[in-house]
Amino acid sequence: MSHLMNTYARLAVAFSHGEGVWLFDEDGKRYLDALSGIAVSTLGHNHPRLVRAIAEQAGCVLHTSNLYRIPLQEELSDRLAALSGMDEVFFCNSGCEANEAAIKLARFYGHRKGVDQPTIIVMENAFHGRTMATLSATGNRKTQAGFEPLVSGFVRVPYKDIGAIRKVAEHNGNVVAVMLEMVQGEGGINIADDEFQRELRSVCDERGWLLICDEVQCGIGRTGGWFAFQQAGVMPDVVTVAKGLGSGVPIGACLVAGRATGLFGPGNHGSTFGGNPLACAAGLETLSTIEDDHLMMNAVKMGEVIKSGLREALDGVSGVVDIRGRGLMIGVELDRPCGELVARALDAGLLINVTAERVIRLLPPLIFSEQDAHALVHLLAPLVRKHLEQ
Ligand SMILES: *Cc1c(COP(=O)(O)O)cnc(C)c1O
């Protein structure tokens, strides 16, 4: 027994070290990591470039303060702006903090326009975090239950339903923004099609709303482009990132462009740790490695290998509803709950996750090789088959 608060139904395993796409437990058993600690370990484990960058930075300075200039933070903001097409960056330490910044920004934007009760349209099955504002934005009752009163100022519509959004626009003059994941992660790997994304952009333009893309899980190369919104060529006004940006070192960011720029001034928002030199060194090295090693192209290729491998291995097995995904963000939807598969996969030496009760979620490191992809299919398919045949 430890003194940890019981916030996670943890598996009993503990990992002592990692190497590439593998994690090793305290008994030396190895596990193929097809989860990346939920889309975090972009470069896998013990990546020599990241280890060196972090060690060198630790030997210089870990933390100064946002009371001073931080050149690495300036450099990382330039890189993120160039990759995303956004103009300004605020750094924080996690996804929910990045979304908190986005929500505050949307409200600030609303008040500037004379909207007294600024309201943000959010989606069913969305996940935006567990702080009070972000759990209120999240579209899952389990996340919210027991924490009422929720933060007000959100209205919810079904995902990918442009008609529902237009309807809200007609009778709610307080709307100032729409916030969504272009690929929903926790919600079960649901993908917003290009047409919906473009129509959403037009509605936001017509109404003067901010389009806020939560790219905390789908961003930073995971779906095969730097950001999922780039697939349809739609430019958001606000983008949030975190998880994969530091490849294991906590860092988050809120990026803004166009009418969302220049809103915050000194005193409106802040963070003690946000964008400290260590975190920014990890972020910069992660981005450079993705670029130098063509990891986005790899994500597209390996995503195809995994999806086609699973389709072939599970061909004709009844109970498989859908195998979908973009890049290395993959969902295998079954017709029944499948939470037990996580422990069975663990026994078999494979790390996966199940979300939305019946969607197996795969988020491998972007360094996954073809051999790793085949190994994943080989380990996972028999477990799925057995689960559906029992
Ligand atoms: C994980 C996640 C968050 C919350 O990130 P934390 O770092 O856990 O606060 C927010 N949005 C999305 C889409 C996520 O997947």
PDBQT file of the ligand as one rigid body, heavy atoms in Angstrom, charges set to zero:
ROOT
HETATM    1  C1  LIG A 401      -5.163  14.206 -22.927  1.00  0.00    +0.000 C 
HETATM    2  C2  LIG A 401      -5.983  15.257 -23.529  1.00  0.00    +0.000 A 
HETATM    3  C3  LIG A 401      -6.218  16.471 -22.863  1.00  0.00    +0.000 A 
HETATM    4  C4  LIG A 401      -5.750  16.728 -21.444  1.00  0.00    +0.000 C 
HETATM    5  O1  LIG A 401      -4.369  16.738 -21.383  1.00  0.00    +0.000 OA
HETATM    6  P1  LIG A 401      -3.651  16.652 -19.932  1.00  0.00    +0.000 P 
HETATM    7  O2  LIG A 401      -2.195  16.849 -20.249  1.00  0.00    +0.000 OA
HETATM    8  O3  LIG A 401      -3.949  15.311 -19.367  1.00  0.00    +0.000 OA
HETATM    9  O4  LIG A 401      -4.193  17.752 -19.122  1.00  0.00    +0.000 OA
HETATM   10  C5  LIG A 401      -6.925  17.446 -23.523  1.00  0.00    +0.000 A 
HETATM   11  N1  LIG A 401      -7.397  17.247 -24.772  1.00  0.00    +0.000 NA
HETATM   12  C6  LIG A 401      -7.187  16.100 -25.442  1.00  0.00    +0.000 A 
HETATM   13  C7  LIG A 401      -7.707  15.962 -26.827  1.00  0.00    +0.000 C 
HETATM   14  C8  LIG A 401      -6.490  15.061 -24.838  1.00  0.00    +0.000 A 
HETATM   15  O5  LIG A 401      -6.323  13.906 -25.487  1.00  0.00    +0.000 OA
ENDROOT
TORSDOF 0
